[in-house]
Amino acid sequence: MSVSENIKEFKNNLPEDVTLVAVSKTKPVSEIMEAYNTGHRIFGENKVQEMEAKWEEMPKDIEWHMIGHVQRNKVKYMAPFVSLIHSVDSKRLLKEVNKQAKKVDRVIDCLLQIKIAEEDSKFGLDKNEALELLASEAFQKYENVRVIGLMGMATFTDNENQISEEFKKLKQIYDSVKDDYNFTHLSMGMSGDYSIAIKHGSNIVRVGSAIFGERNY
């Protein structure tokens, strides 16, 4: 099936309250335009410079989501245009996003990335670190970032029970803080596990290979 057929089928099958982020990392502009031409406008990238290059070349009504690990020295490149950063995994990164957003006179929406997977390769805050950040005096003073929810990645495994448990854990954390901080976004689930994530309350899924096919690194 083509990219446009894949994305249409995906959107027809997703619950109405779930936002689809089409993960276009490593994919050429021509393929992203195929998805764009179906009416889709939300795309996710995991490298800041690749996202910046695509932003420059592509229509300006696209919402670009940063879903990968972000180095602080790269924040300035995406501050002028990024719509949502899913992967804020430290106080220092949030501080830098606030600083760079201020320079371009924007308020940037962010999600805190919570580490729920067992793998060491995954980034993220634990629950206590996230709560400490949200309660911190520094955070209260930031005027150019808005934390609107949480993100997490499950362990890369075929064990669906384990994936379920990890998503369930993140949903519990989300539910325990969402009213205090007006959270609206819970970003969980990728091509392989998005249906489990939706079952556990995800309202934003990050899907790449199921739309664009396997990646060529």
N, C-alpha and C positions, 0 to 999 in steps of 0.2 A: 504493500500500500504506500501511497505517496505521503509526504509530510502533511499536505492539506487534508487528505482523507483521515490520516491518523488524528490530527488535532480536532477535526469535526467530530469524529467518533468519541474521542475522549470527553469533549465538552458535553456531548449529548448524554453521556453516562454518568457524569459527575453530579452529585447533589447540587442544588442551586446555590446553597450558601457556602460552597467550597470554591476558593479561588485557585485557578491553575496558573502556575509559573512554568512557562515552557523553557526548559534549561537548554540554552543554545551554545554552551561552551564548546570550543573547538570547531563549531559549525560555521560554514561560510555565510556571508550576507545573503547570497542568492537563496539558500535554504530557509533562512530566517524570514526572508521576504515572502516565501511561499506560505509560511504560517501567518505572517502579517496580513496577507491578502485574503485570508479567511475571516478577517476581522479581529484576530487575536492581537492584544497589545502589551501583554506582560511577559517579559523575558528575563531569564536569570543567567548570570555569568559567575564564574568562580575566580577569574583573574581580572584585577582592576584595569590593567592596560589593554587587555583584549576588549573589555567592555567599553572602555573609552574610545577605542578605534571604531567599534561598531556604532556607538552613539553618534560619532561625528559623521558617519556615512549614511545613517539610516533616518527614517522619518522621525520628527521630533515629538510625535504624540505617543511614543513608546514609553512604557514604565520600565525602567531597568532596575532589577533586583540583584544585589550582591549576595551570593549564597556561600561563597568560599571563605576560607581563612584570610583575614586582611592584615597586612603589615601596616604599622602606623604611618610609615613614610609614603605610603601609596594613597592615603585617604584624600589628599589634596587633589588628586587627578579625577576623582569621581564626585567630589563635593558639589560641583556646579549642577549636576544632573541626576544623581542616583535617587530613586524613589523610595527604596526600602533596603536597609542593610539587615540581613537575617542573622549575621554571624558575629555579633559583638560579644567577645568572650573574655574581656578584661576591663577593669576600670580605666586603665591607661588608654585603651582604644576608644572608649566612649568619650573620654576627655578630648582626645585628638579630633574625633568626629565633630564634637561641639565647637572646637576651635576653628576647624576648617569651614564648617557651615556658617559660622559667624562672619568669616572673611568674605563669603559670597552672599551674605544676607539671606540665608535660607534656614528653615527648620527641617532637619532630616529625621525621618522616621526610622526607628531601629527595633530589632528584636534582640533579646539576650539569648545567647546560645547556651543551653544547659547540657552538660555531659551526662548522657543516659546510657551510652554504650559501654561495653566492657573493654573494648579495644583501646590500646594506648594511643593509637593514631588519631583518635577523634579529639577535637578541641572542645572547650566549653567550661562554664562555671559550674560548681556544684550548687545545690539549693541554698546553702548558707551564704556562700559568696554572693549569689544573686540577691538574696534578701539584704545583705549588708550593703551592697552597692545601691540598691533602691532606697535604703533608709539613710544613706550617707548625706552629709551636709553638702558635699561637693555636688552630688547629683541634683539636689534640690535647686542649686544655683544655675544649673545649665539652662540656657534659654534657647539654644539652637539645636537641641536633640529632643526627640520625643520617643520614649520607649513605649511601644504599643502592644508588646506581647513577648512570647517566647518561641524559640526554635530548638529542635533536637534531631539528632540522627541516631537511628537504632544500629545495633551491631550488625555487621554484614554477615548474615547467617541464613541457613534454610530453616532454622528452628523458629517456627511461627509463634510458638508460645513465648519464647524469649523476647521476640520483637514486640508481641502484645504487652508483655509485662513492662518493657521499657517505655512504650508509648503511654501505658496506663500511669506509670510513675510521673511522666512529664505532665499529663493531664491533671493529676492530683496537685502538683506544684502550681500549675496554671490556675486551677480553681481556687487554690488557697490565697492567691494574691490578686486575682484579676479585678475584684471589686475595689480594693484599696488603690490600685493604680490605673483604673479604667482601661485594662487590657482588652483588646478586641481580636488579636491575631494569635493563633497557635499553629506554627508552621512545622508539620511533621509529615513524613512520607515522601518517597521517591518512586521511580518506576517500579521497583521490585516489591515495595511494601505499602504503597499509598492506600490500598483498599483497607488494610489493617489499621492504618493511621486514621482514616476517616471514621472507622468504627469506634475508635477511641477519642473522637472529638476534634480531630484536626480540621481547620477551616482554610488551610492554604497548603497546597501540595506542590512539590518541585519535581517536575517530570521531564526527563531528557530523552533517554534512549527509546522509550516507548512512543515518542513522537518523531524524533529525528533519526532513529536507527542507532546502531552501535557507533561508538566514537572511534575515530582514527587518531591515535596520539602520535 
